[in-house]
Amino acid sequence: MNPMMTVEELRALRDAVVLCASMGPTPPTHGIPGSHLADLEGDFSDSSSDLPHTVPADVQALFESYGVSDDTPVVVYGDAAGATAPRVWWLAKVAGIEARVLDGGLAAWREAGGELAPFAAPRGGGHLSAQPRPELLRNRADVEQDGRLVVDARSAGRFAGSEPEPRPGLRSGHIPGSVNLPYTEVYRDGHLRPAAELKALFADVAGERRDLTFSCGSGVTACVDALAATVAGYEDLAVYEGSWSEWGRE
């Protein structure tokens, strides 16, 4: 299934659960009518973890609380230049759900004349029997031992260590042996690049490797690269949960 969706396809959907992925100190209050806020600073991360934005303890129960069942179409869009929606899309995959991402996010909806409305409250009542896929998330020991190629989605400056890290207590640099594909490069004019262009981007940084683990600052924009790799035809993909927030601790 194509993980991307157009505004026209979204408008034609019925009985879908639509989630607005957001990250930041001040979450939005309005979005696509009928959609729910998926707050990466709230219930879509594990508040008990000492690392930012890690997976909730029971990710299936989380999606069920928003009314998601095995046959429910799930669409995720973002309000922050493509940075956030892929994280919720990836968490859905971990829960055994094949969600889709609105290409262009909230900006595309508004450009197409879409109105905004207050977010709907979680409706509950979902039931998932699909098997979760915890192997899509990797810890530090996995990254150190499994031999997969790590693709870092941070900026080139942060990867090289020439730009400071935005979070305190982290050294500069990158995971030894990793390669860099800044998540901003997989977009053009606010939309994900076509599959052929994405294939070329990944070939440039990953060569012949097909077993890719994605990293970033806290596991959020790593999922942007994971989405792009999926569109490019890669299948053996994972995300390093702790990312540089764990590896780069001083």
C-alpha positions, -999 to 999 in steps of 0.1 A, spaced: 0 0 0 12 35 -9 19 51 25 12 86 10 -23 101 5 -35 132 -14 -60 157 -1 -85 144 -27 -81 109 -14 -86 120 22 -118 138 13 -132 106 -3 -125 85 28 -152 74 51 -150 63 87 -113 70 90 -94 80 121 -74 111 112 -45 122 135 -27 155 135 9 148 147 23 177 166 55 184 187 63 214 207 55 233 239 23 248 225 2 222 206 -23 235 181 -60 236 189 -75 233 154 -69 210 124 -87 191 97 -124 188 108 -130 155 127 -93 149 133 -76 142 166 -44 158 181 -16 132 183 7 150 206 43 138 206 49 157 238 18 140 253 2 105 251 21 96 219 53 93 238 63 76 271 63 103 297 81 79 322 112 76 299 143 96 306 146 99 268 124 122 247 97 109 224 100 72 230 72 47 222 43 45 247 43 14 268 12 0 251 11 15 217 -18 -7 205 -40 5 234 -31 41 225 -45 37 190 -75 18 203 -83 48 225 -86 69 193 -111 44 179 -87 24 157 -97 -12 149 -82 -37 124 -103 -24 96 -101 13 104 -84 35 78 -58 57 96 -44 89 81 -17 111 98 -9 146 89 15 171 104 15 208 112 53 213 111 68 211 76 67 173 74 87 166 106 61 150 128 35 130 109 59 101 99 66 95 136 30 87 143 28 67 110 58 46 123 42 41 157 11 28 139 33 3 121 47 -8 154 11 -13 166 4 -35 135 -15 -8 116 -8 3 80 -16 40 83 -11 66 55 4 101 56 -12 131 40 13 145 15 19 181 22 2 180 56 -20 207 70 -6 232 45 -18 211 16 -52 209 31 -54 246 35 -41 253 1 -69 231 -13 -95 253 4 -99 230 34 -115 245 65 -102 240 101 -121 230 132 -113 222 168 -98 188 174 -122 160 182 -118 142 215 -105 106 214 -136 84 208 -124 51 222 -139 18 212 -111 5 190 -100 -32 190 -68 -44 174 -60 -81 169 -31 -75 146 3 -85 159 25 -56 170 59 -52 154 84 -42 182 113 -51 159 107 -19 140 123 0 170 159 -7 180 178 1 212 215 10 216 226 -26 220 209 -35 187 226 -6 169 260 -17 183 256 -54 175 233 -60 145 256 -46 118 228 -26 100 236 6 83 226 36 104 212 66 84 211 98 104 183 123 96 198 153 114 213 183 95 247 179 79 262 203 105 250 183 134 261 151 118 296 165 112 297 181 147 301 216 134 267 227 147 258 225 184 231 200 196 198 217 206 195 195 237 218 201 267 242 175 278 249 160 244 282 160 226 285 167 189 291 142 162 275 110 149 273 72 154 305 56 141 299 41 106 266 60 101 257 80 70 238 112 67 206 120 48 190 152 64 152 147 65 147 180 48 163 167 17 135 141 11 110 170 6 105 194 -22 80 223 -19 65 208 12 58 174 -5 77 141 -4 98 138 -34 88 112 -61 99 76 -56 126 78 -84 142 108 -67 141 92 -33 157 60 -47 186 81 -61 190 99 -27 193 66 -8 216 51 -34 239 80 -29 242 76 9 235 39 14 250 23 -18 238 -12 -21 227 -16 15 191 -24 20 191 -30 58 187 5 72 182 18 108 173 54 110 185 78 137 181 115 145 179 136 176 151 119 194 136 93 170 111 117 153 126 129 121 143 95 117 108 83 108 108 109 80 137 91 64 120 58 71 89 70 53 109 82 23 128 49 22 95 30 22 83 51 -8 116 44 -25 110 6 -22 131 -3 8 116 -29 32 142 -39 58 138 -8 79 140 1 116 142 32 138 167 37 167 145 49 195 171 67 217 189 82 187 214 109 195 196 118 227 209 85 240 241 79 220 254 114 224 251 117 262 282 132 277 
